[in-house]
Structure formats: C-alpha cells, structure tokens
C-alpha cells in the first residue's frame, strides 16, 4: 500500500513538472500580425483624423502639441501591429502623402459647402518612415506643421477658417503585412475648434488661438 502511494506521489510530481515546462497560453502567439494606423479609427465613421481630437492637455486625447521654439504643431501619427507575437521583430513602414485621400475628403467638404483646402506639404515635415522597436507592437512619429507660415496664408472665409486637409498612407512594411483597412488617414486641422479656446496659459498650445483669432 505504501509503495502504491509512493508511486502515485512520484507520478503526480512528474505530471506537475511536465506541465510546468509547457508554455502557458499567455505566451502563445495569437491573432493576425497586420499593420494599421490607429488614428484612422478615431471617428468610427471613416479614416478622418480630426485635429484637435479632444481637450488640449488631456492625455486620453492629446493628439497634438505645439512646439513654441520651432513654431510647429506636432501631430502624433502611429502604427500598430495587431495580434500577439512572443518574439516580435522590429519593423518599419513608409509614410507618404496620399493625393487620392486628400482629394476625396476635399470633394466631400465641397459637396457640403464646407470651406476647406489642402494643407500644403511645403509647410509640413513628414517623416519618411515610422519605426517600431523589437518586442513592441506600436510606434509613433510626428507630422510637423509650421503654424507661423500657415498664419500668413489666406485661410479666413465667411467668418471661419478653412479646414486644412492632408491625406497620408503607409506602405512597404519591412516585416509582417499591412491590414486591408486603415492604412491611410486624413488629417483635418480645424482652427475653428473650441478646443483651442480657454487653454491654460502655461500650455504652449494656448498660442494657437493668438495666431488664429476668431473675429
């Protein structure tokens, strides 16, 4: 009897050791490792990326920041690789202007008689690639808009500023694949937004309304 009990204990210990050496479900790969732009999903309607996207200074919707030293509005733009990869490789994708997306959005605004124009590339700094480090599933870059140069342009019409539109798209992933959707995004800079008003004076974003006053 004692020998039987001893044998059962040994078998139990071996079982425990065997299962403890197996990878847990939390360590297993799952999902499809497809790359997309998260900002393209903000509205839930299309790939419009409104700037600002919420109250300035709140981390949950802090889509942009003003660099007062260089006079640029830095707009956050990133990519995410879906799924879970236990030994995830680093990767990068190209980022470029999409004339197709820009013109599509402008046509939509024109059909609604909403004043809008192209956000000129000549006053923007657009990174050529977005990088994601090894072991990570997301990365961010900044599209920088020279607000001082923008302020010198004829943007004010019929009591409001024209919406400024810039389409962007990702291509050429160095690893993994692009998703079928949300690989392009349309930045829509709205200088009329009430989010630019009543910003704490200690925040540099408070200078935006000074550059673009509402008359």
N, C-alpha and C positions, 0 to 999 in steps of 0.2 A: 504493500500500500504506500509506504513512504517513498519507495522507488518510483511509483507511478506519479506521485505528487511532484517529486523532484523532476521527472521527465516533463511534466506539464509546465512547471515553472520555467525550465530551460527553453521549451518551445515558445512560451509566451514572451520571454526576453528576446529570443531570436526574431520573433514576429515584430516586436516593438522596434528593434534595431533596424530591421529591413525597411519598415515603413518610414522610420525617421530619416533614412537616407534617400528616400524618394523626394523629388521636388514637389513642393506644395503647389496648389492651384494658383496661388498668388504669384508664383514665379514663372508660370507658363505664358507663352505668347498667345495673344488672342486679338481678334478684330483684323481689319484690313489696314495696312500701313500706307494710307493715302494722304496726300498733302493738300491742304486748302488754306484759304485766307479767312481767319475768324471774323475780321471786320466786315466781310461780305454778308454776314448773317445777322448783323445788328438789328435791322428793321424788321426782319422776318417776312418782308414783302418782296424785296429784290436785293441786288448787291450794292445798294446805296450806302455810303459811309458818311453820315452827317457830321460835320464839324462846326461847333462842338456837339458832342453826343449827350451831354448832361451838364449838371452843375460843375463849374470850374473848381478844381481843387479837391473834388471827391474822388478817391482812388477807384471806386467802382465804375466810374465813367470818365476817367481822366484820359481822354483820347489825344489831347494835345497840350503843349506847354509853350510858353513864349520865352525865347532866349533874348533878353533885353540887350546883352552885349553885342550880339550879331544882328539883332533886329529881325529874327526869323521865328515863324510859328512852326514848331516841330510836331509833325503829325505822326503818331505811332502807327506802324503797319507791320503785321507779323504773319507768320505761317505756323501751322500746327500739323504734325503727323499723327493721324488717328491710330487707334489700336494700342496695344502694349507689346513692346519688344524688349526682352530681357537683356539683350546685348545690343542696344540700339547704336547704329552707326551715326556719325555726324553727317550732315548733308547741307546742300545749299541749292537755291533756285534762282533763276534770273528774274529780274524785275524790270519791266519796261512800260512805256505809255501805250495805251490801247485807244487808238483813234476811233475804232468801232464803238467801244463802250462810251466814250466821250460824246460822240455824235448821237448815239441812241438816247442818252439822257437829255441832251440839248433839245432834240426833237420832241421828247416827252414834255419838257417845260414849254416849248413853243406852242404845242397843242393846247396848253392850259393858259396861254398868255402870261406866263411867269417869266419876268426878266432874268436872263441867265447868259453866261458867256464862258468861254474856255479859260481855265486857269492857266496862264501862259507858262510853258515849260522853261522859258528863258529866265524866269524869276524863281525857279524851283531847283533844289538839289535832290535828285532821285538816285538812291543807291542802285548800283547795277545788279547786286545780288543780296539775298537775305540768307544768313547763315544760321544753322542750328548745330550746337556743340554735341559731341559724342555723349551718349547717355541721356540726352534731353529729347523732348518731343516738340519743342517750340522755340522760336527765335523772333526777335523784333528789330526793326530798323526804323529810321525816322525820315519822312519826306519833309524837307525844309522849304518853307515859303518865305521869301523876302517881303515882309509886310510894309517896309518903308517904300520899296519900289511899287508895291501894289497900291499904296495910298496915293501915288501920283497919277494913277490911271483913272479914266472917266467911268466910274462904276455906279454912280448915283443916278437913278432914273425913277421918275414918278414917285418920289418920296421914299424910296428904298434902294438898297444896294442890290446889284445884280448877284444872283447866285453864281458861284465860281465852281466850274466842273472840270474834273480831271480823272479819266479812266486809266487804270493800271492793271497789269496782268502778270502772273508768274508762269514761267516755262522752264524747260531744261533742268529737271531735278538731277542732281549728281547721284542720288540714291533713291530708292523707292519709286512711287509713281504719283502723278497728280490725280486728284479726285475728278469726277466728271463735272461736278458743280463747284461753285465758289472759288474758282481760280482766277477770277477777275473781280475788281472792286471799283466803284466810282466815288471818289471823294467829292463831296459837295460842301464847300465852305460858305457858311451863311453868316454874313457880317451883320445881319439884322437881328439875329437871335438874342432873346432876352437874357440868355446865359452869359453874355458879355457884360451885362449891367450889374451894378451892385456887387462887384467883386472886391474882396478885402484889399485895401490899398497896399498891403505888404506883399501881395502876389503880383508878379510881373505881368500876368495876363490882364490886369486892370488897365494896362496901357493900350490895349486893343481898341477900346471904345474911344480913347483920346485920338487915336489915329483915324478912326472911322466913326465920327459922331453922327448921331441921329438928329436930323433937323426937324 
